[in-house]
């Protein structure tokens, strides 16, 4: 996929974003300004060094990387000292053969002492290099993972509509691991090796520029091959990343749907899709590594022509009496040593190009505008008002010019057929999205100008799909208010009628619930969620089908708890079972994204409209039984 294609996809994603407004061109400038401010906070502004922007590093991470590079250069230079000591020892041993003089033992012992000092010096330099490279890389990776998690928390829900869970998991784990590997193994070695070769090239030029020129004559051709393959390998790397994402998605889908797979005998069909994605990933990996491997091997072979050129030029100079044999011998020994860092550079360059794909994906995530706003504003009251609100998912408008007022201290019920816009309306009140048109206000405060996290302090939620964590019952309830005491948690659990089933658990409130509360029934999971809302004790409560998974007895008990909760608060209830909201203070009936009726339950039944028809159908269904 080319950069142009990526840009087109990004533009297409922007236009499909529910928060996108084609009639407001200034919003793009505002987003750009927010991105620049966010980049400045992250230490990756447009004025940052190129490598920092390329690898998407923080200012501290870039400084640590440069320290690692410098430490690597010093380590490589220090590594030459033992080599020079060995070379000096060889020259000392060979000189008597050429001159006929006795062996200089004092000089040999001095060289031996210098070798011990050089070894100690290299050990010290390598230790410094390790601390500056690996420790710094792991620290930056940790910061990056935390930053990604924090950024995901602040992104609008529209972002998650465009991203699969497997892709976001890859961002947090695989991409961060790639950045970690880049900082610890690739970039320091690449830079220090390059600088070391340049230093060696300059030093050898002073030793003998003719032999040095012969040694490095093939280097431009080898590097040209590597950069030539970059275009092809970049495309293959992107395909390989896409293939890995497909495998992650298929694996997650297979595991999440394992009950359905077993129940309906879909093991063969579903496993075939997983196997096909794995085979595609294998093929893309073979193509990528095969192509780069061929070019790297070819580049190494071409580079080693330099040794032959050194021998050819050296023999020519030796025959012409322009160089002595010992000097030529020393240069040949050095030539063999100098190719080690060059081979390292050639090996790391394709890997570096591949890792840039991960850093580009990470850059896209870190530059996605977050939802921001005023974090100090306070509403006059907690009444919710919607004025001319319209909202669309991609190009499908699901809410049309909604005008509503929900008073504080009252229960407002949102009812209507499936797909009428009830849940979307409630989520606009929580600013999970911003409307394309109109305004949502709480106590006169426009939610579009309010910090989402500050807004959350005013609200408690009970969703239809309850999310529980693999932690204790106590910890799951305490999510409602982290600083709550144990007694307050117990009180909230009793109000939500959780204490009965918690008492039957092996460790009571210290019992682990398993992944997403796998050890609980649907009704028990929902009562835990209600206990959270009760514990938070927020002035606004949003209940999305809060009693959908409860048996009639528990449903009555929960309704009593909610009735106690409503005093002095704004409560919005989404319900399909209309009898549960018949006594609500205000009922809003939605159909196809429009308000078609509103009023008290008895009034709506007397009107004989949509609410009355839905209520009548549900009452008839109560008499249904298997077999008629």
Secondary structure, DSSP 4 states (H G I P E B T S, - for coil): --HHHHHHHHHHHHHHSTT--TT-THHHHHHHHHHHHHHHHHT--TTS-HHHHHHT--HHHHHHHHHHHHHHHHHHHHHHHHHHHHHHHHHHHHHHHHH-PPP-HHHHHHHHHHHHHHHHHHHHHHHHHHIIIIIHHHHHHHHHHHHHHHHHHHS-HHHHHSS-HHHHHHIIIIIHHHHHHIIIIIHHHHHHHHHHHHHHHHHHHHH-HHHHHHHTTTHHHHHHHHHHHHHHHHHHHHHHHHHHHHHHHHHHHHHHTHHHHHHTT-HHHHHHHHHHHHHHHHHHHHHHHHHHHHHHHHHHHHHTHHHHHHHHHHHHHHHTTSS-HHHHHHHHHHHHHHHHHHHHHHHHHHHHHHHHHHHHHHHHHHHSPPP--BSS---SS--EEEEEEEEEETTEEEEEEEEEEE-TTSEEEEEESTTSSHHHHHHHHTTSS--SEEEEEETTEEGGGB-HHHHHTTEEEE-SS----SSBHHHHHHTT-TT--HHHHHHHHHHTT-HHHHHTSTTGGG-B--GGGTTS-HHHHHHHHHHHHHHHT-SEEEEESTTTT--HHHHHHHHHHHHHHTTTSEEEEE-SSGGGGTT-SEEEEEETTEEEEEE-HHHHHHHTSHHHHHHHHHHHHTT--TT-
